[in-house]
Amino acid sequence: MATRWGIVGSGKISHDFVSALKSLPCTEHEIVAVAARDESRAKEFARAHGIAKAFGSYEELARDADIDIAYIGTLHTSHLEVGKMMLNAGKHVLCEKPLTMNLKQTKELIDLAKSKGLFLMEAIWSRCFPAYETLRKELDNKSIGEVKHVIASLGGKMPHVERLNRKELGGGTVLDLGVYVIQLVCLVLNHEKPTEIKTVGHTNDEGVDLSMSTSMTYSKGQTATIVTSSEVTLPNEAIIIGTEGMIRIPDFWCPAKIILPNGEVTVPLPKSDLNFNFKNSIGLSYEASEVRGCLKKGLKESSKVAHDHSLLIASIQDEIRQQIGVVYDVDNS
């Protein structure tokens, strides 16, 4: 039986996720419905993607008994509310990153999923790319010796992107871009909690971060440096440095290749004639396949993006924001 998806939100990332789903066998993935707070947008999205049902509220989608799992592609300011709505309705959940606004909310959502016996995964699609499996094997085989330092940057010129610049929309690079660089460091360093975090950054007039630079120290003599920016284009790659060599990952958040000590490994992405909004978004199909595999096995979380991983990432984001001085209303609730 196909995994039956309900799409929550009709924005650009939901468009790309649905388009990626269409690259997979229809016997494995079925898109049952889409919901938006504006019914006309939901109907327009449904027409564009050939989806049978379009709802003008998230509650209607939550009540639809034909849906197995909800994909939440809304702004992260609503992730806790919508995630709880879907879980309380008995739906499994794949929720876009960041999973919530802070550690407290992340813990609340994960605890609810556990209490309901339902699957929940933060949609860190990066970790489902084949290049990440190559990375894991190289690290396990110690092809570069003992890892000593990790460097990762992600940024571009995005002065007019509202969700990055307005506090009421959960703006700031730490939540929007930082999840990518943080998850990469966490993966490479076995999800160990840093012993020390030191951050500097700049904020706009609304008090959300335009840029940040963070250094993290670990108990085994390892360090990491991560940088994000919405003002300038950064190198946008990850470098993992060990005692015997290094690994470079261009476009590490959606990599089609990885550069190892003994040469470059290229993994061609799936082919599709559909249009996408974001770079290599066809790779969202890897994430969807991971979710289906977990559901078929009766798992409540994915080993690639486990609940503990999301909690660690959220805790690091909280600490970075605190040091820069980025505070959202929900942080004080």
Salt bridges, closest charged atoms under 4 A:
GLU39 OE2 - LYS43 NZ 3.55
ASP64 OD2 - LYS53 NZ 2.85
ASP66 OD2 - LYS53 NZ 2.89
ASP68 OD1 - ARG4 NH2 2.88
GLU81 OE1 - ARG37 NH2 3.67
GLU96 OE1 - LYS97 NZ 2.48
GLU108 OE2 - LYS84 NZ 2.84
ASP111 OD2 - LYS107 NZ 2.91
GLU133 OE1 - ARG136 NH1 3.59
GLU146 OE2 - LYS142 NZ 3.38
GLU162 OE2 - ARG166 NH1 2.98
GLU168 OE2 - ARG166 NH2 2.05
ASP176 OD2 - ARG163 NH1 2.36
GLU196 OE2 - LYS198 NZ 3.58
GLU237 OE1 - ARG248 NH2 2.75
ASP251 OD2 - LYS279 NZ 2.88
GLU264 OE1 - LYS257 NZ 3.81
GLU290 OE1 - LYS304 NZ 3.73
GLU301 OE1 - HIS307 ND1 3.69
ASP318 OD1 - ARG321 NH2 3.30
ASP331 OD2 - ARG321 NH1 2.81
